[in-house]
Amino acid sequence: MSMQKRPVRTQWQVPIDGWCTAQRAAGLATTTIRARRDLLAQLSREVAGAPWDVSERELVEWMGLEVWDTDLSRLRSRWSLERRRFVRTTLQGFYRWAHGAGVVDVNVAAGLPRVKLLEAEPRPVPKEVYQEALTAAAPREQLMLRLAFELGMRRAEVAQVHTDDLVDDLDGSSLIVHGKGGRNRLVPLTTSLAALLRQQRRGYVFPGACDGHLSPRWVGTVVSRLIAGDYSMHKLRHAFATQIVHEQPNIVVAQRLLGHRSLATTQRYVKPDRDLMRAAVEALHDHL
């Protein structure tokens, strides 16, 4: 199953198509362009008029829109902070291009407020929860789970796995992972995972209608439904990062494996080992 293209209102169709063409020319990944296009399609349906009719105030209100949460019995932002950062980046990129291309007279997104990310505690999926999900999953779903938990792959990266991405190294097998922003990385494979990937039919491992493979959104939905508790597929990536750093105390190794540009991002994925923290405090006390 794959997600269909979101409908775009007529007055927005040409500008959005033009911006997507510019994004492709700049070498952005197809999945990134599609995610941005879907967001602009949503904007086109939820505001009045064409792109040139929208004001900065309307964009700010749209970014900060609240919805009623029946579970909490209160209003909350309809988007997480991380999602709002993506919204802001997309709006600024689109209107910057539109202004430069003469589609709009003013870049109304230039002054959109910055979205400050809170330092959230990493929430890695516990091993026992992962094992329960693995036991309940069908073979195809098991492979999705393993790629996320054992290799730290994002949902978009899992969706795009192709049998041609499996390569042999001098010391084993590795997988070419098609990362965020078109940045590929080579991730070592365990013997069992390499063997499982070699058993797959040639082509995309998870075939679908999204350029030949399943959409990242659907992969995320499938995997998240299997995990008990309040965990998303992305928390399997947190689990991978935490395990790597605990087993191999070198955060640069984790950074390379995860495909992060900065160590600061990797640090937000790793849950500190409480036993090590306590041992460090007690060791310091012993030397006082």
Steps between C-alpha positions, in 0.01 A plus 500: 500500500620856429378850567347686205597852400317764701268716283611858434262789439513628141660839575786329683567220250739679263705673775537178699598303188754769416652488846517120493684520167748743655547260793573212265746716307677572831540127557262453794378150575166396352360417843591847631339672202184292538473579872536872429252485213243326722538773762448776243202312361352501850566874530329562166184328627493674839557865408294725275621612159826442316862509629521874427189564714645350819636734768774441757237511774304218333813285474583558868144409602514191281827388658359550849156348443363307797269199507285352774654195665217280629739287709643805680174701485686810390638680198847409374711587199411275210869459419798402710791742532704291256216506248460877538868544423442308178193716425699820549788380282262394223303827503815710497650298216184518290441873543867582451488316167161653410630850566812442295296350215257792498206289614444725804596863557606453862661211689241480778677204664831681559406607853332183625586438868773252580388174656708415804554132560477385860767268629283190520616187679579221249239223506657185355267206451587242771638170373210303644247723320695458176509121543123492556445700181735271309312191619163643397617628161471338158830427318496824300422703812774318691753619243377859538538472877849352475626767261382769741616334823824333383617767253330815630335573165232767452161407355589661164827306494324171572241572229772545236709188568588331170676170445766688300588689821653186650877504448789277605792648695836352584368419848137408427189657351365853517189687391492826307245707692330781308497764769338833568569778252641260242799408721583131471701303756639149523383303804654163595259206513489207739531160333136410567361829368717481189378145434139608542540788254663266247189280513279785380370520145709730280390863513354707780470291812170670587336558160218752468362788296734771639765502225495122513514457878274555801462856622704593810180605675344158453816320617496715813133424558544124456797480738358736763179294519704195595678665792316489831470817704554860396789433261542595136728337245748784555554384858656182359768734363545637853544140621766435237693816589486422872618141452788603273632761744466265798679217316757719325553821703579712195221735403667574165439136401131542583489828307640337185270199525192721549594741222487812718676818396575604856593327823246717682220323315642157584522593868125564507443138393709332769351421839769518770585181684377565855731234646803667341386840624467369855834321478668822383358697794599232750851470350545877536383482863753225572782728388395802709 
